[in-house]
């Protein structure tokens, strides 16, 4: 009901208003019209159709349910894609340097970069695109399908319809081809009756009928008759009318029971009918065929496994039960195949095409021989085995096998003792163990020798001291320090010879004057090169003399400078090597 005002109404007016609303809902009275002359659905609740009091609505209307405060500037239109507005003939200032369009700049150009743009060539100027600006409302900004053209989906529908049409045509051709082949085959046999020919012709005619002319059982027809826009639909029955109801297949009173409430007939209504011509065999047929039978077997396996102690439950863990049943079937099939192979391996397969062994073919005989429980011959004569002209099973030198029963490293031997010598005596298992131990020991020695060669480290020569009587046995001299000690000892001896009977040196300035005088004198007597050698010699002499003087005078020693007066083993060894042994008859051969 869409009432405009909330004025007071009497009881009679209120009753008439309710009756009018019921008549409108039933479709007996015309629907109420709004301000625009449109019908108002009578099934709309009153709280939705009643306008608020502050709108002062004089006539019934549903405008208060619409968004009457919407901005007129909002639009739901979309961009005109691919539209062009102007085609220029020459380049314009401010246009794109690549294509020449005014609607975008060079950086935003979507065309392929040209070798020479339109700015320099003035050719192939691209048209200007249509630039639009829309102010979308709340719904327009969030509409995923805004600007979608529904006509673009037509090619998808056409493609699927063409595929379905080709499929129907192919199936129809295959059906006609099969019927024609069957007719040709029957004509060649020549034993068909006129009734069968009529039936085949009828099948061909039915196959030629177009499917579009057949009944469309999935078609839905709608009829709209109510004022408020309601609709009622009717769907055609999907059951083909030519099919006979299951309760009409056998009208005998004592035939299979039909339950009209559940529309079920569990038993077969026609048990004596040919199974190949039977269309319906009862509802129980579905329970013992297809996936229903597999599900039944799965349940039985789960029950039996639970009875045997396995924690299996079909309803609690169906996946586990199905996996266990699957593994059970695989193992059962493997066991069946293995049993079959074992039987065929033991007794042979008479159905195979394999030829029998030659010894079985040539060893067959019709002689009958009977044996007792112990294997002794009771009746008949045992068949003699053929023997060759060579000696067989002759064992020599206590061997239990013949020569050539063992092969190793391209050599023949005896298998009992694994010896490769023809006339050797058998040693049995003890000989085999001794040979294996010897081979293992030899391999270990070879491996140890190789490891020792790989890890060989050159041993450094250690020089031991050769002086004194209380020298430790493990004393090792450093070769580098020994060389320095020898050089120092030679230098000390040299300067000692130079300083013998030499008075104290004069002051430093006077010594320089004396050196200059000596240089002048020597330059006159010798060449210049010899004077340079002499100057170097004199400077070295001064340095060594000053060092010896500082060592004697501790007052001139600098801070944190200590002199080590201890004699090292290297210095002792250098002294021993330089000392002249007067009593040694081989002293002339030392240096």
C-alpha positions as CSV (number, residue, x, y, z in Angstrom):
1,X,0.0,0.0,0.0
2,X,1.3,3.4,-1.0
3,X,-0.6,6.0,1.1
4,X,0.4,9.6,0.8
5,X,-0.8,11.0,4.1
6,X,-1.2,9.7,7.6
7,X,-4.6,11.4,8.2
8,X,-7.1,9.9,10.7
9,X,-9.4,7.3,9.2
10,X,-12.6,5.8,10.6
11,X,-13.0,2.1,11.3
12,X,-15.1,1.7,8.1
13,X,-12.6,3.5,5.9
14,X,-9.8,1.4,7.4
15,X,-11.7,-1.8,6.6
16,X,-12.4,-0.7,3.0
17,X,-8.7,0.1,2.6
18,X,-7.7,-3.4,3.8
19,X,-10.2,-5.0,1.4
20,X,-8.9,-3.0,-1.5
21,X,-5.3,-4.0,-0.7
22,X,-6.4,-7.7,-0.6
23,X,-8.2,-7.4,-3.9
24,X,-5.1,-5.7,-5.5
25,X,-2.9,-8.5,-4.2
26,X,-5.3,-11.1,-5.6
27,X,-5.4,-9.4,-9.0
28,X,-9.1,-8.6,-8.8
29,X,-8.6,-4.8,-8.5
30,X,-6.4,-2.6,-10.7
31,X,-3.0,-1.6,-9.2
32,X,-2.5,1.8,-7.7
33,X,-0.7,4.5,-9.9
34,X,2.0,6.9,-8.8
35,X,2.6,10.5,-10.0
36,X,4.1,9.3,-13.3
37,X,1.2,7.0,-14.1
38,X,3.2,3.8,-13.4
39,X,1.7,0.9,-11.5
40,X,2.8,0.2,-7.9
41,X,3.3,-3.4,-7.0
42,X,0.7,-4.2,-4.3
43,X,3.1,-6.7,-2.7
44,X,5.5,-4.0,-1.6
45,X,5.4,-3.7,2.3
46,X,3.9,-0.6,3.8
47,X,7.1,0.4,5.6
48,X,8.7,0.7,2.1
49,X,5.8,2.3,0.2
50,X,4.9,4.9,2.9
51,X,6.7,8.2,2.3
52,X,8.1,10.1,5.3
53,X,6.0,12.9,6.7
54,X,8.5,15.6,6.0
55,X,8.2,15.1,2.3
56,X,4.5,16.2,2.3
57,X,3.6,13.8,-0.4
58,X,0.0,14.4,-1.6
59,X,-0.2,11.4,-3.9
60,X,1.2,7.9,-3.6
61,X,4.7,7.6,-5.0
62,X,7.9,5.6,-4.7
63,X,10.3,8.5,-5.4
64,X,11.4,8.5,-1.8
65,X,13.0,5.1,-2.5
66,X,15.1,6.4,-5.3
67,X,18.3,8.4,-5.1
68,X,16.6,11.8,-5.7
69,X,19.7,13.6,-4.4
70,X,22.0,12.4,-7.2
71,X,24.3,14.9,-8.8
72,X,23.1,15.6,-12.4
73,X,26.8,16.0,-13.5
74,X,27.4,12.3,-12.8
75,X,27.3,10.1,-15.8
76,X,27.5,6.4,-16.6
77,X,28.8,6.8,-20.1
78,X,32.3,5.5,-21.1
79,X,35.1,6.4,-23.4
80,X,34.6,6.2,-27.1
81,X,37.5,4.0,-27.9
82,X,39.4,4.5,-31.1
83,X,37.5,7.6,-32.1
84,X,39.3,10.2,-34.2
85,X,38.3,13.9,-34.4
86,X,40.6,15.6,-36.9
87,X,43.1,14.6,-39.6
88,X,45.9,17.2,-40.2
89,X,47.8,17.6,-43.4
90,X,51.0,19.0,-42.0
91,X,52.8,19.1,-38.7
92,X,51.5,21.6,-36.1
93,X,53.5,23.2,-33.4
94,X,53.1,21.4,-30.0
95,X,52.1,18.1,-31.6
96,X,53.8,14.8,-31.1
97,X,57.2,14.7,-32.8
98,X,56.8,11.0,-33.7
99,X,53.3,10.8,-35.3
100,X,52.1,14.4,-35.4
101,X,48.9,14.1,-33.3
102,X,48.0,16.9,-31.0
103,X,46.3,14.7,-28.4
104,X,49.5,13.5,-26.8
105,X,53.2,14.3,-26.5
106,X,56.2,12.4,-27.8
107,X,56.8,10.5,-24.5
108,X,53.2,9.1,-24.5
109,X,53.1,8.2,-28.1
110,X,51.9,4.6,-28.7
111,X,53.0,4.3,-32.3
112,X,56.2,2.6,-33.4
113,X,59.2,5.0,-33.2
114,X,59.9,6.3,-36.7
115,X,63.4,6.8,-38.1
116,X,62.4,10.4,-38.9
117,X,59.4,11.7,-37.0
118,X,56.5,13.6,-38.5
119,X,58.1,16.8,-37.2
120,X,60.9,16.6,-39.7
121,X,59.2,14.7,-42.6
122,X,55.7,16.3,-42.4
123,X,54.2,13.1,-43.8
124,X,51.8,10.4,-42.5
125,X,50.4,12.7,-39.8
126,X,48.3,10.6,-37.4
127,X,44.8,11.9,-36.6
128,X,43.9,13.4,-33.2
129,X,42.3,11.1,-30.7
130,X,39.1,11.9,-29.0
131,X,39.9,12.9,-25.4
132,X,37.0,12.7,-22.9
133,X,36.7,13.4,-19.2
134,X,33.9,11.8,-17.1
135,X,32.8,12.5,-13.6
136,X,31.6,9.1,-12.5
137,X,29.4,8.5,-9.4
138,X,30.0,6.0,-6.7
139,X,28.5,3.1,-8.6
140,X,30.1,4.1,-11.9
141,X,33.6,4.0,-10.4
142,X,33.1,0.5,-9.0
143,X,31.3,-1.0,-12.0
144,X,33.4,-3.7,-13.5
145,X,31.4,-3.9,-16.7
146,X,31.1,-0.2,-17.4
147,X,31.8,0.4,-21.1
148,X,31.4,-3.3,-22.0
149,X,29.8,-4.0,-25.3
150,X,27.5,-7.0,-25.1
151,X,27.5,-7.4,-28.8
152,X,31.2,-8.4,-28.7
153,X,30.1,-11.7,-27.1
154,X,28.1,-12.7,-30.2
155,X,31.1,-14.2,-31.9
156,X,31.6,-16.6,-29.0
157,X,28.0,-17.8,-29.2
158,X,28.3,-18.2,-33.0
159,X,31.5,-20.3,-32.6
160,X,29.9,-22.7,-30.1
161,X,26.7,-22.9,-32.1
162,X,28.8,-23.8,-35.2
163,X,30.6,-26.5,-33.2
164,X,27.3,-28.0,-32.0
165,X,25.9,-28.0,-35.5
166,X,28.9,-29.7,-36.9
167,X,28.7,-32.3,-34.2
168,X,25.1,-33.0,-34.8
169,X,25.7,-33.3,-38.5
170,X,28.6,-35.7,-38.0
171,X,26.6,-37.9,-35.7
172,X,23.7,-38.0,-38.1
173,X,26.0,-39.0,-41.0
174,X,27.5,-41.8,-38.9
175,X,24.1,-43.1,-38.0
176,X,23.0,-43.1,-41.6
177,X,26.2,-44.8,-42.7
178,X,25.8,-47.6,-40.2
179,X,22.1,-48.2,-41.3
180,X,23.1,-48.3,-44.9
181,X,25.9,-50.7,-44.3
182,X,23.5,-53.0,-42.4
183,X,21.0,-52.8,-45.2
184,X,23.6,-53.7,-47.8
185,X,24.8,-56.6,-45.7
186,X,21.3,-58.0,-45.3
187,X,20.6,-57.6,-49.1
188,X,23.7,-59.7,-49.9
189,X,22.6,-62.4,-47.5
190,X,19.2,-62.5,-49.2
191,X,17.4,-64.1,-46.2
192,X,15.5,-61.2,-44.9
193,X,11.7,-60.9,-44.7
194,X,9.6,-58.0,-45.9
195,X,8.9,-56.9,-42.3
196,X,12.5,-56.5,-41.5
197,X,13.0,-54.4,-44.7
198,X,10.1,-52.2,-43.6
199,X,11.6,-51.7,-40.2
200,X,15.1,-50.8,-41.6
201,X,13.6,-48.4,-44.0
202,X,11.6,-46.8,-41.1
203,X,14.9,-46.5,-39.1
204,X,16.6,-44.7,-42.0
205,X,13.7,-42.3,-42.3
206,X,13.7,-41.6,-38.6
207,X,17.5,-40.9,-38.7
208,X,17.0,-38.4,-41.6
209,X,14.5,-36.4,-39.6
210,X,16.1,-33.1,-38.5
211,X,16.5,-32.7,-34.8
212,X,15.1,-29.2,-34.9
213,X,11.7,-30.7,-35.8
214,X,11.7,-33.1,-32.8
215,X,10.2,-32.3,-29.5
216,X,12.2,-30.0,-27.3
217,X,11.7,-31.4,-23.8
218,X,13.8,-28.9,-22.1
219,X,11.9,-25.8,-23.3
220,X,10.5,-23.5,-20.7
221,X,7.4,-21.4,-21.5
222,X,6.6,-18.3,-19.3
223,X,3.2,-16.6,-19.1
224,X,2.9,-13.1,-17.4
225,X,-0.6,-12.3,-16.3
226,X,-0.3,-10.6,-13.0
227,X,-0.5,-6.8,-12.5
228,X,2.6,-6.5,-10.3
229,X,4.9,-8.2,-12.9
230,X,4.8,-11.7,-11.3
231,X,5.4,-14.7,-13.6
232,X,4.5,-18.3,-13.6
233,X,6.4,-20.9,-15.6
234,X,5.6,-24.4,-16.9
235,X,8.2,-26.9,-17.9
236,X,7.4,-29.8,-20.2
237,X,7.7,-33.3,-18.9
238,X,11.1,-34.8,-19.6
239,X,9.7,-38.4,-19.9
240,X,9.1,-39.5,-23.4
241,X,5.4,-40.3,-23.9
242,X,6.1,-43.4,-26.0
243,X,7.7,-45.1,-22.9
244,X,5.5,-47.5,-21.1
245,X,5.1,-47.1,-17.4
246,X,6.8,-49.8,-15.3
247,X,3.5,-50.8,-13.7
248,X,2.0,-51.5,-17.1
249,X,4.8,-53.8,-18.3
250,X,3.1,-56.8,-16.7
251,X,-0.6,-56.6,-15.8
252,X,-0.6,-59.9,-14.0
253,X,-1.7,-59.6,-10.4
254,X,1.0,-61.9,-9.1
255,X,3.8,-60.0,-10.9
256,X,6.3,-57.7,-9.3
257,X,5.0,-55.4,-6.6
258,X,4.8,-51.6,-7.5
259,X,4.9,-49.1,-4.7
260,X,3.0,-46.0,-5.9
261,X,4.3,-43.8,-3.1
262,X,8.0,-44.2,-3.9
263,X,7.3,-45.2,-7.6
264,X,9.6,-48.2,-7.2
265,X,9.4,-51.7,-8.5
266,X,12.3,-53.7,-7.0
267,X,11.7,-57.0,-8.8
268,X,11.8,-57.8,-12.5
269,X,8.3,-57.5,-14.0
270,X,9.3,-59.7,-17.0
271,X,11.7,-62.4,-15.7
272,X,11.1,-64.7,-18.7
273,X,11.9,-62.1,-21.3
274,X,15.1,-62.1,-23.4
275,X,17.7,-60.0,-21.5
276,X,18.9,-58.5,-24.8
277,X,15.4,-57.1,-25.6
278,X,14.5,-56.1,-22.0
279,X,14.4,-52.4,-21.4
280,X,13.6,-52.5,-17.7
281,X,14.7,-55.2,-15.3
282,X,13.6,-53.8,-11.9
283,X,15.2,-51.3,-9.5
284,X,17.3,-54.0,-7.9
285,X,19.2,-54.2,-11.2
286,X,20.8,-50.8,-10.4
287,X,22.0,-52.1,-7.0
288,X,24.0,-55.0,-8.4
289,X,25.7,-53.2,-11.3
290,X,27.9,-50.2,-11.9
291,X,29.3,-48.1,-9.1
292,X,26.6,-49.4,-6.6
293,X,28.2,-52.8,-6.7
294,X,31.7,-51.4,-6.2
295,X,30.5,-49.4,-3.2
296,X,28.8,-52.5,-1.8
297,X,32.1,-54.5,-2.1
298,X,34.0,-51.6,-0.5
299,X,31.6,-51.7,2.5
300,X,32.0,-55.5,2.8
301,X,35.8,-55.2,2.7
302,X,35.7,-52.5,5.5
303,X,33.5,-54.8,7.7
304,X,35.7,-57.8,7.2
305,X,38.9,-55.8,7.8
306,X,37.4,-54.4,11.0
307,X,36.5,-57.9,12.2
308,X,40.1,-59.0,11.6
309,X,41.5,-56.3,13.8
310,X,42.2,-53.4,11.4
311,X,41.1,-49.9,12.5
312,X,39.0,-49.2,9.5
313,X,35.6,-47.4,9.4
314,X,33.8,-46.6,6.2
315,X,31.8,-43.7,7.6
316,X,34.5,-42.2,9.9
317,X,37.4,-42.5,7.4
318,X,36.1,-43.2,3.9
319,X,39.4,-42.2,2.1
320,X,41.4,-44.6,4.3
321,X,39.0,-47.4,3.7
322,X,39.0,-46.8,-0.1
323,X,42.8,-46.7,-0.2
324,X,43.1,-49.9,1.9
325,X,40.6,-51.6,-0.5
326,X,42.6,-50.4,-3.5
327,X,45.8,-51.8,-2.1
328,X,44.0,-55.1,-1.2
329,X,42.9,-55.5,-4.8
330,X,46.5,-54.8,-6.1
331,X,48.1,-57.3,-3.7
332,X,45.4,-59.9,-4.6
333,X,46.1,-59.5,-8.3
334,X,49.8,-59.8,-7.7
335,X,49.3,-62.9,-5.6
336,X,47.1,-64.5,-8.3
337,X,49.7,-63.8,-11.0
338,X,52.5,-65.1,-8.8
339,X,50.6,-68.3,-8.1
340,X,49.9,-68.8,-11.7
341,X,53.5,-68.3,-12.6
342,X,54.7,-70.7,-10.0
343,X,52.3,-73.4,-11.2
344,X,53.4,-72.9,-14.8
345,X,57.0,-72.9,-13.9
346,X,56.6,-76.1,-12.0
347,X,54.3,-78.1,-14.3
348,X,54.7,-76.2,-17.6
349,X,52.1,-74.6,-19.9
350,X,50.6,-77.0,-22.4
351,X,48.7,-74.1,-24.0
352,X,51.9,-72.2,-25.0
353,X,53.5,-72.5,-28.4
354,X,57.0,-73.1,-27.0
355,X,58.6,-76.3,-28.2
356,X,59.5,-79.0,-25.7
357,X,63.1,-79.6,-24.8
358,X,65.0,-82.1,-26.9
359,X,65.7,-84.4,-24.0
360,X,62.0,-84.7,-23.3
361,X,61.2,-85.4,-26.9
362,X,63.9,-88.0,-27.4
363,X,63.7,-89.5,-23.9
364,X,60.1,-90.6,-24.1
365,X,59.4,-94.4,-24.0
366,X,56.6,-96.8,-23.6
367,X,58.3,-98.9,-21.0
368,X,56.6,-99.1,-17.7
369,X,58.7,-99.0,-14.5
370,X,57.3,-99.2,-11.0
371,X,59.1,-97.8,-7.9
372,X,58.4,-98.3,-4.2
373,X,58.4,-95.7,-1.4
374,X,62.1,-95.8,-1.0
375,X,62.7,-95.3,-4.8
376,X,63.7,-98.9,-5.5
377,X,62.6,-100.6,-8.8
378,X,59.7,-103.0,-8.2
379,X,58.8,-103.8,-11.8
380,X,60.5,-103.1,-15.0
381,X,64.0,-102.1,-15.9
382,X,65.5,-98.7,-15.2
383,X,66.5,-96.8,-18.4
384,X,70.2,-96.6,-18.9
385,X,71.8,-93.3,-19.4
386,X,74.0,-92.9,-22.5
387,X,77.7,-92.5,-21.8
388,X,80.4,-90.8,-23.9
389,X,83.8,-92.1,-24.9
390,X,85.5,-89.8,-22.6
391,X,86.1,-90.4,-18.9
392,X,83.5,-88.8,-16.6
393,X,83.4,-88.1,-12.9
394,X,87.0,-89.1,-12.4
395,X,88.5,-87.3,-9.4
396,X,92.3,-87.1,-8.9
397,X,94.5,-85.9,-6.0
398,X,91.7,-86.0,-3.5
399,X,89.6,-83.5,-5.5
400,X,85.8,-83.6,-5.2
401,X,85.2,-81.8,-8.5
402,X,86.6,-82.2,-12.0
403,X,89.1,-79.9,-13.7
404,X,87.4,-77.0,-15.3
405,X,84.6,-76.7,-12.8
406,X,85.9,-73.2,-11.7
407,X,86.9,-70.1,-13.7
408,X,88.6,-67.0,-12.5
409,X,90.8,-64.4,-14.2
410,X,90.9,-66.2,-17.5
411,X,92.1,-69.5,-15.8
412,X,90.4,-72.8,-15.3
413,X,90.6,-74.7,-12.0
414,X,89.0,-76.9,-9.4
415,X,85.8,-75.6,-7.7
416,X,86.4,-77.6,-4.5
417,X,89.7,-75.8,-3.5
418,X,89.8,-73.0,-6.1
419,X,93.2,-73.9,-7.4
420,X,94.4,-73.2,-11.0
421,X,97.2,-75.8,-11.1
422,X,96.2,-79.0,-12.9
423,X,98.2,-81.5,-10.9
424,X,97.8,-79.8,-7.5
425,X,96.6,-81.6,-4.4
426,X,93.2,-80.6,-3.0
427,X,93.4,-78.5,0.2
428,X,89.7,-78.0,0.6
429,X,88.1,-75.1,2.6
430,X,91.3,-74.5,4.5
431,X,93.2,-73.9,1.3
432,X,90.5,-71.4,0.1
433,X,90.7,-69.5,3.4
434,X,94.6,-69.4,3.3
435,X,94.5,-68.1,-0.3
436,X,92.0,-65.4,0.6
437,X,94.0,-64.4,3.7
438,X,97.2,-64.2,1.6
439,X,95.5,-62.2,-1.1
440,X,94.1,-59.8,1.5
441,X,97.5,-59.4,3.2
442,X,99.1,-58.6,-0.1
443,X,96.5,-56.0,-1.0
444,X,97.0,-54.4,2.5
445,X,100.8,-54.3,2.0
446,X,100.4,-52.7,-1.4
447,X,97.9,-50.1,-0.1
448,X,100.2,-49.3,2.8
449,X,103.2,-48.8,0.5
450,X,101.2,-46.6,-1.8
451,X,100.0,-44.5,1.2
452,X,103.6,-44.1,2.5
453,X,104.8,-43.0,-0.9
454,X,102.0,-40.4,-1.2
455,X,102.6,-39.0,2.3
456,X,106.5,-38.8,2.1
457,X,107.8,-35.5,3.5
458,X,111.4,-34.5,2.9
459,X,113.4,-34.4,6.2
460,X,115.3,-31.2,6.8
461,X,119.0,-31.6,7.7
462,X,119.7,-30.6,11.2
463,X,123.1,-29.3,12.1
464,X,124.3,-30.4,15.5
465,X,126.9,-28.6,17.6
466,X,130.4,-30.0,17.6
467,X,132.1,-28.0,20.4
468,X,132.4,-28.6,24.2
469,X,131.7,-31.5,26.3
470,X,128.5,-30.4,28.1
471,X,126.5,-29.6,24.9
472,X,122.9,-31.1,24.9
473,X,122.3,-33.9,22.4
474,X,119.2,-32.2,21.0
475,X,120.8,-28.8,20.4
476,X,120.1,-27.6,16.9
477,X,121.9,-24.6,15.4
478,X,120.1,-22.1,13.2
479,X,121.9,-21.9,9.9
480,X,121.0,-18.3,9.3
481,X,122.3,-17.1,12.7
482,X,125.4,-19.2,12.3
483,X,126.2,-17.4,9.0
484,X,125.7,-14.0,10.6
485,X,128.0,-15.0,13.6
486,X,130.7,-16.1,11.1
487,X,130.5,-12.7,9.3
488,X,130.6,-10.8,12.5
489,X,133.7,-12.7,13.7
490,X,135.5,-12.1,10.5
491,X,134.7,-8.4,10.7
492,X,135.9,-8.2,14.4
493,X,139.2,-9.9,13.5
494,X,139.7,-7.5,10.6
495,X,139.2,-4.4,12.6
496,X,141.3,-5.8,15.4
497,X,144.2,-6.1,13.1
498,X,143.6,-2.6,11.8
499,X,143.5,-1.1,15.3
500,X,146.7,-2.7,16.6
501,X,149.2,0.0,17.9
502,X,147.0,2.9,16.6
503,X,146.9,5.9,18.9
504,X,143.6,7.5,19.9
505,X,141.9,9.2,17.0
506,X,142.0,13.0,16.7
507,X,138.9,15.1,16.9
508,X,136.3,14.8,14.2
509,X,137.1,18.0,12.3
510,X,140.8,17.2,12.3
511,X,140.1,13.7,11.0
512,X,138.1,15.1,8.1
513,X,141.0,17.4,7.2
514,X,143.4,14.4,7.4
515,X,141.1,12.4,5.1
516,X,140.9,15.2,2.6
517,X,144.7,15.4,2.6
518,X,145.0,11.7,2.2
519,X,142.5,11.8,-0.7
520,X,144.5,14.4,-2.5
521,X,147.7,12.5,-2.1
522,X,146.1,9.2,-3.2
523,X,144.4,10.9,-6.2
524,X,147.8,11.9,-7.3
525,X,149.3,8.4,-7.0
526,X,146.3,6.2,-8.0
527,X,143.4,6.4,-10.2
528,X,140.1,7.9,-9.2
529,X,138.3,4.6,-8.8
530,X,140.8,3.4,-6.3
531,X,140.3,6.6,-4.3
532,X,136.6,5.9,-4.1
533,X,137.2,2.5,-2.7
534,X,139.6,3.9,-0.1
535,X,137.1,6.5,1.0
536,X,134.4,3.8,1.5
537,X,137.0,1.8,3.5
538,X,137.8,4.8,5.8
539,X,134.1,5.6,6.4
540,X,133.4,2.0,7.4
541,X,136.4,2.1,9.7
542,X,135.0,5.3,11.4
543,X,131.6,3.7,11.9
544,X,133.0,0.6,13.5
545,X,135.3,2.6,15.8
546,X,132.5,4.8,17.0
547,X,130.3,1.8,17.7
548,X,133.0,0.1,19.8
549,X,133.6,3.4,21.7
550,X,129.8,3.6,22.6
551,X,129.8,0.0,23.8
552,X,132.7,0.8,26.2
553,X,131.2,4.0,27.5
554,X,127.8,3.3,29.1
555,X,127.2,7.0,29.7
556,X,126.6,7.6,26.0
557,X,124.1,4.7,25.7
558,X,120.7,5.8,24.7
559,X,117.4,5.2,26.5
560,X,116.0,1.6,26.2
561,X,119.1,0.4,24.5
562,X,120.6,-2.8,25.9
563,X,123.7,-4.7,24.8
564,X,123.5,-8.4,24.9
565,X,126.9,-9.8,26.1
566,X,125.8,-13.4,26.2
567,X,127.4,-15.8,23.8
568,X,124.9,-17.8,21.7
569,X,125.5,-21.4,20.5
570,X,125.8,-20.1,16.9
571,X,128.7,-17.7,18.0
572,X,130.5,-20.5,19.7
573,X,130.2,-22.7,16.7
574,X,131.5,-19.8,14.5
575,X,134.5,-19.4,16.9
576,X,135.2,-23.1,16.7
577,X,135.1,-23.1,13.0
578,X,137.5,-20.0,12.7
579,X,139.9,-21.0,15.5
580,X,143.2,-22.4,14.4
581,X,144.0,-25.8,15.9
582,X,147.7,-25.6,16.5
583,X,147.9,-29.2,17.6
584,X,145.8,-30.5,14.8
585,X,148.0,-32.1,12.1
586,X,145.1,-31.5,9.5
587,X,144.9,-27.8,10.3
588,X,146.2,-26.9,6.8
589,X,143.2,-28.7,5.3
590,X,140.5,-26.9,7.4
591,X,140.5,-23.7,5.3
